Amino acid sequence: MSIDKKVFRAYDVRGIVDQGLDESLVYDIGRAIATRYDDMQSCMLGRDGRLSSLRLADALSDGLQSAGVQVVDLGEVPTPVLYFAAHEYGQGCGLMITGSHNPPHYNGVKMMVGKHTLAGDEIEALYHDIVKGNFKKGHGNYRSFNVLEPYIDKVVSDISIPHPFRLVADCGNGVAGPYVVALFEALGCELHCLYCDIDGNFPNHHANPSDENTLVDLVAAVKKTQSEIGIAFDGDGDRLGVVDELGNIIRPDRQMMVYAQDVLQDQKGACIVYDVKCSSHLPAIIEKNGGKAHRCRTGHSYIKSMLKQSDALLAGEMSGHIFFNDRWYGFDDALYAAARLVEICADSADRCSAIFAKLPHGVDTPELNVHLKDEGDQHTFMEHFLKEARFNGAKLDYTDGLRVDYKDGWGLVRASNTTPCLVLRFEADNENRLNEIKDIFRKQLLSID
């Protein structure tokens, strides 16, 4: 059987629809999961709003049922809402058809089994199972379930907004839109919406808040409406972008500093996990407030696994995945993270910008992408780079790619797990040093054939 192995990635299945990812493969993924995890009796199924998601979800449902699994179809839901339903109403098993933040012609499958997100070798094992073709047979069944009201009720029962709070939400025409509207209206906020209707063509901009170019409309709307804060979501609602009332973009590692301070107020000694792309000021803030900082490789599955291993109360990464294990379930939920941030800001005497201005900061870059030609080229390049690159006088961290830490700054290069590109980021005490570190990396990168 001919299968494109490249769609079986580090922490999900993802590829171009009808070019490596189609109904036949997704049907077999359902059969393979049900066979490998043969104690699975029921599974929650969700999908985003992409044009291909319904037919892929139907194929996945058919595959699960053919192996004897009861499918509970949630319809169009954000990924964290699927996780919520799996925790609250199922065996902790959920499959989500989503292309996340990728362009409209991509799609994929995120997989949770027994409250554990599949990643790495577990996903590769599914590929080999499909190649072998030995699937369990059974007669599952199907039912639908509307989880909107239970999810909103659960968040509202945890979050307290002491007074009406004005904010703008840009959902990028992704699947989070209806849930964001329902949530913040239920919380008593004055909500101004941008692109909160679901449209699988994504006609306004990519639903990718880590690309700061997609936040231009949000910045303008926050200023025009004189809102306290702006929030943005990716295509499946598990990543968060934030803008303060002045239009400043608040990157996720700085969001994490505020979340960490909040969690550690009452939970001294708690562990907090962050990924290799985060600011060096984040672990300093964690430790200053009595917490334990743990650096982890990038990827929502890896972050979630480290959170469980260390019993951390909070985790996050620069892409905008935020995981609260304090008052919440420990999975990445951008809607809940946004509600927690609104709660913090509404409860403070300071404006949003003043809250973040009190945090330590240097000069940094957003995530920078160097695009390569073909899928897999990024991993080949990094193999050569790790063997040949030389950084004298620095501390080297190979947790994920290569992070090079100096006393006054750092740089990182790693292979993307979702697209054929290299991901870089830099931070330093001042602009001159930032440029020096970038130049060091540039020379090393260009030296690789």
C-alpha positions in Angstrom: 0.0 0.0 0.0 1.4 3.4 -1.0 1.3 5.9 1.8 3.0 9.3 2.0 5.0 8.8 5.3 5.7 12.6 5.5 2.2 13.3 6.6 2.9 11.4 9.8 4.6 14.2 11.6 6.1 14.7 15.1 2.8 15.5 16.9 0.0 15.0 14.4 -0.9 13.9 10.9 -0.9 16.8 8.5 -0.6 17.3 4.8 -2.1 18.7 1.6 -5.6 17.4 1.0 -5.8 14.9 -1.9 -2.0 15.0 -2.2 -1.0 12.5 0.5 -4.0 13.1 2.8 -7.4 11.9 1.6 -10.5 10.0 2.8 -8.9 6.6 2.3 -5.9 7.4 4.5 -8.0 9.0 7.2 -10.4 6.0 7.2 -7.4 3.8 7.8 -6.1 6.1 10.5 -9.4 5.5 12.3 -9.0 1.7 11.9 -5.4 1.8 13.0 -6.1 3.8 16.2 -9.0 1.5 17.1 -6.9 -1.5 16.5 -3.7 -0.4 18.4 -5.7 1.0 21.3 -8.2 -1.9 21.4 -9.7 -1.0 24.8 -11.1 2.2 23.2 -14.9 1.8 23.4 -15.9 5.3 22.4 -14.2 8.3 20.8 -15.1 12.0 20.5 -14.8 13.4 17.0 -14.5 17.1 16.1 -13.6 19.1 13.0 -12.6 22.6 12.1 -14.3 24.7 9.4 -12.1 23.9 6.4 -13.8 23.0 3.2 -12.4 19.4 3.3 -13.0 18.8 7.0 -16.5 17.3 6.8 -15.6 14.6 4.3 -12.4 13.7 6.2 -14.3 13.6 9.5 -16.9 11.3 7.9 -14.2 9.0 6.7 -12.5 8.9 10.1 -15.9 8.2 11.8 -16.4 5.3 9.3 -13.0 3.9 10.1 -13.5 3.9 13.8 -17.0 2.4 13.6 -15.7 -0.4 11.3 -13.4 -1.4 14.2 -16.2 -1.4 16.8 -15.8 2.1 18.3 -18.8 4.3 19.3 -18.3 7.7 17.7 -19.6 10.8 19.4 -19.6 13.5 16.8 -19.3 17.1 18.2 -19.4 18.7 14.8 -17.5 22.0 14.2 -15.6 22.7 17.5 -12.3 24.2 18.6 -9.7 21.5 19.4 -9.7 22.4 23.1 -13.5 21.9 23.2 -12.9 18.4 21.8 -10.4 17.8 24.6 -12.9 19.1 27.2 -15.6 16.7 25.9 -13.1 13.8 25.9 -12.2 14.5 29.6 -15.7 15.2 30.8 -17.9 12.8 28.8 -15.7 10.1 27.3 -12.7 7.8 28.0 -10.3 10.7 27.3 -10.2 9.8 23.7 -10.7 12.4 21.0 -9.8 12.9 17.3 -9.8 16.3 15.7 -9.8 16.9 11.9 -7.9 20.2 11.6 -5.2 21.9 9.6 -4.6 24.2 12.5 -2.9 27.4 11.2 -1.8 26.0 7.8 -3.3 27.3 4.5 -6.7 26.2 3.4 -5.6 23.3 1.2 -4.0 21.6 4.3 -5.7 19.4 6.8 -4.8 16.8 9.4 -5.7 14.8 12.5 -4.8 15.6 16.1 -5.1 12.5 18.3 -5.8 12.0 22.1 -6.1 8.5 23.6 -6.6 8.1 27.3 -6.1 11.8 27.9 -2.7 11.4 26.3 -1.8 13.3 23.0 -0.1 11.0 20.5 3.3 12.1 19.3 6.6 10.9 17.8 7.0 7.2 17.8 3.3 6.7 18.6 2.3 8.4 15.4 5.0 6.6 13.4 3.6 3.3 14.7 0.2 4.1 13.2 1.9 4.5 9.8 3.4 1.1 10.1 0.1 -0.4 11.2 -1.6 1.0 8.1 1.1 -0.4 5.9 0.6 -3.8 7.4 -3.2 -3.5 7.0 -4.2 -5.8 9.9 -7.2 -4.1 11.4 -9.7 -5.1 14.0 -13.2 -5.6 12.8 -16.4 -4.7 14.6 -19.7 -2.8 14.5 -19.5 0.6 16.2 -22.2 3.2 16.3 -22.7 6.9 16.0 -24.3 9.8 17.8 -24.0 13.5 17.8 -23.5 15.7 20.8 -23.7 19.5 21.3 -21.0 20.5 23.7 -21.3 24.3 23.4 -23.3 24.9 26.5 -21.5 22.5 28.9 -18.1 24.0 27.8 -19.2 27.6 28.3 -20.8 26.8 31.6 -17.6 25.2 32.8 -15.4 28.1 31.9 -17.8 30.7 33.4 -18.0 28.8 36.6 -14.2 29.2 37.0 -13.6 32.8 35.7 -14.6 35.9 37.5 -14.7 39.2 35.7 -15.5 41.9 38.3 -16.8 44.6 35.9 -17.7 44.9 32.2 -14.6 44.6 30.2 -14.2 45.7 26.6 -12.2 43.6 24.2 -11.8 42.7 20.5 -11.6 39.1 19.3 -10.2 38.2 15.9 -11.0 34.6 15.1 -9.6 34.7 11.6 -12.8 32.9 10.2 -11.6 29.8 12.1 -13.8 27.4 14.1 -13.3 29.2 17.4 -15.6 32.1 16.4 -19.0 31.0 17.7 -17.4 29.7 21.0 -15.5 32.9 21.6 -18.6 35.0 21.1 -20.7 32.8 23.4 -18.0 32.7 26.1 -17.2 36.3 26.4 -20.8 37.4 26.2 -21.6 34.9 29.0 -18.7 36.4 31.0 -20.4 39.8 30.7 -17.8 41.4 28.5 -18.3 44.0 25.8 -17.1 42.0 22.8 -16.2 43.5 19.4 -15.8 40.7 16.8 -13.5 40.4 13.8 -14.0 37.5 11.4 -15.9 35.4 13.9 -17.9 33.6 11.3 -16.5 30.3 10.1 -15.3 30.4 6.5 -12.9 27.6 5.3 -11.5 29.9 2.6 -10.1 32.2 5.3 -10.8 35.2 3.1 -9.4 37.9 5.5 -6.0 36.5 6.6 -4.5 33.3 7.7 -5.7 32.2 11.2 -2.2 32.2 12.6 -1.6 34.7 15.5 2.1 33.8 15.7 2.4 35.6 12.3 2.3 39.2 13.5 1.2 40.4 10.0 -2.2 38.7 10.8 -2.7 41.0 13.8 -2.8 44.3 11.9 -6.6 44.4 11.8 -6.8 43.5 15.5 -4.4 46.3 16.5 -6.5 48.8 14.5 -9.8 47.6 16.0 -8.5 47.7 19.5 -7.5 51.3 19.1 -10.7 52.3 17.2 -13.0 50.7 19.9 -10.8 51.9 22.8 -10.8 48.3 24.0 -8.8 47.1 27.0 -7.3 44.2 25.1 -7.3 42.3 21.8 -7.2 38.5 21.4 -6.6 36.4 18.3 -7.0 32.7 17.6 -5.7 30.2 15.2 -7.8 28.0 12.9 -8.7 25.4 15.5 -8.7 27.6 18.7 -5.8 26.2 20.6 -3.3 29.0 20.0 -3.7 32.6 21.4 -2.4 36.0 20.2 -2.7 39.1 22.4 -2.6 42.9 21.8 -2.7 45.5 24.6 -4.9 48.6 24.6 -2.0 50.6 22.9 -1.7 48.1 20.1 1.5 46.5 21.3 1.7 42.8 20.4 2.2 40.7 23.6 4.2 37.6 22.5 3.3 34.3 24.2 6.4 34.1 26.4 5.5 37.5 27.9 1.9 36.3 28.4 3.4 33.3 30.2 5.2 35.7 32.6 1.9 37.1 33.7 0.2 33.7 33.9 3.2 32.4 36.0 2.9 35.3 38.5 -0.8 34.7 38.8 -0.4 30.9 39.4 2.5 31.2 41.8 0.7 33.7 44.0 -1.0 30.7 45.8 1.2 27.8 44.5 4.8 28.4 45.6 7.1 25.8 44.4 5.0 24.8 41.4 6.7 23.7 38.2 6.1 25.7 35.0 7.1 24.4 31.6 8.2 26.5 28.6 9.6 25.7 25.2 13.1 26.5 23.8 11.9 29.5 21.8 10.9 31.5 25.0 12.7 34.5 26.4 15.4 34.0 29.0 13.4 36.4 31.2 10.6 33.8 31.6 12.5 31.3 33.7 13.9 34.2 35.7 10.3 35.5 36.5 9.2 31.9 37.4 12.1 31.4 39.8 11.7 34.9 41.3 8.1 34.2 42.1 9.0 30.9 43.8 8.4 28.5 40.9 10.5 25.8 39.2 11.2 26.4 35.5 11.5 23.5 33.1 12.6 24.0 29.4 11.1 21.7 26.9 11.3 21.0 23.1 8.7 22.7 21.0 5.4 21.0 20.1 2.1 20.9 21.9 2.3 17.1 22.4 5.8 17.3 24.0 4.8 20.3 26.2 1.7 18.4 27.4 3.8 15.3 28.1 6.3 17.3 30.1 3.5 19.0 32.0 2.2 15.6 33.1 5.6 14.2 33.9 6.6 17.1 36.1 3.0 17.7 37.5 3.4 21.3 36.3 0.6 23.8 36.9 1.3 25.8 33.8 3.0 25.3 30.4 3.3 27.3 27.2 5.2 27.8 24.0 6.0 30.7 21.7 3.5 29.5 19.1 0.7 30.5 21.5 -0.2 27.1 23.0 -1.0 27.7 26.7 -1.7 24.8 29.1 -3.4 25.5 32.4 -3.2 22.7 34.9 -4.3 25.1 37.6 -8.1 25.3 37.8 -8.3 23.6 34.4 -7.5 20.3 32.7 -3.9 20.6 31.6 -4.5 20.7 27.8 -3.9 23.7 25.5 -6.9 25.9 25.4 -6.7 29.3 23.9 -10.2 30.3 24.9 -9.6 29.5 28.5 -6.2 31.1 28.5 -7.8 34.3 27.0 -10.4 34.2 29.8 -7.7 33.9 32.4 -5.9 36.9 31.0 -9.0 39.0 30.9 -9.7 38.0 34.5 -6.1 39.1 35.5 -6.4 42.4 33.7 -9.9 43.2 34.9 -8.8 42.5 38.5 -5.8 44.8 38.2 -5.7 48.5 38.9 -3.3 48.8 36.0 -4.1 48.9 32.3 -3.0 45.9 30.3 0.0 47.7 28.8 1.2 48.7 32.3 0.9 45.1 33.6 3.3 43.9 30.8 5.5 47.0 31.1 6.5 46.0 34.6 8.1 42.8 33.3 11.8 42.5 32.4 12.5 42.7 28.8 15.3 43.0 26.3 15.3 43.3 22.5 14.0 40.3 20.6 12.6 39.0 17.3 9.4 37.2 16.6 9.7 33.7 15.1 11.6 34.0 11.9 11.1 31.4 9.1 13.6 30.4 6.5 11.6 28.5 3.9 13.2 25.5 2.1 12.1 23.7 -1.1 10.7 20.3 -0.1 9.2 18.7 3.0 12.0 17.0 5.0 14.7 19.5 3.8 14.6 21.2 7.2 15.5 18.0 9.0 18.3 17.2 6.6 19.7 20.7 6.9 19.7 20.6 10.7 21.5 17.2 10.7 24.4 18.9 8.9 24.2 22.1 10.9 24.4 20.3 14.2 27.6 18.5 13.1 29.3 21.5 11.5 28.3 24.7 13.3 30.6 26.2 15.9 29.7 28.8 18.6 32.6 29.6 20.8 32.1 30.9 24.3 28.4 29.9 24.5 26.3 27.4 26.3 24.7 25.0 23.8 21.3 23.4 24.3 20.3 20.6 21.9 16.8 20.1 23.4 15.2 21.0 20.1 17.5 22.0 17.3 20.3 24.3 18.7 19.8 27.1 21.2 23.0 29.1 21.8 23.0 31.0 25.1 25.4 33.9 25.8 25.5 36.0 29.0 23.8 38.9 27.2 21.6 37.1 24.7 20.8 34.0 22.8 19.8 32.5 19.4 17.9 29.4 18.3 17.5 27.5 15.1 15.3 24.4 14.8 13.5 22.4 12.1 9.8 23.1 11.9 7.6 20.0 12.4 4.7 21.3 10.3 6.2 23.0 7.2 9.5 22.8 5.2 11.3 25.6 7.0 13.8 26.5 9.6 12.6 28.4 12.7 14.8 31.0 14.3 14.5 33.4 17.1 16.9 35.8 18.9 17.0 37.9 22.1 19.6 40.2 23.6 20.1 42.9 26.1 20.3 45.6 23.4 20.0 46.1 19.7 23.7 46.0 18.9 24.2 42.7 20.7 21.0 41.3 19.0 22.5 42.1 15.6 25.8 40.6 16.6 24.2 37.3 17.5 22.1 37.3 14.4 25.3 37.8 12.3 27.0 34.9 14.1 24.1 32.6 13.2 23.9 34.0 9.6 27.5 33.1 8.9 27.1 29.6 10.4 23.9 28.9 8.5 25.4 30.1 5.2 28.4 27.9 5.7 26.2 24.7 5.3 26.0 23.4 1.8 
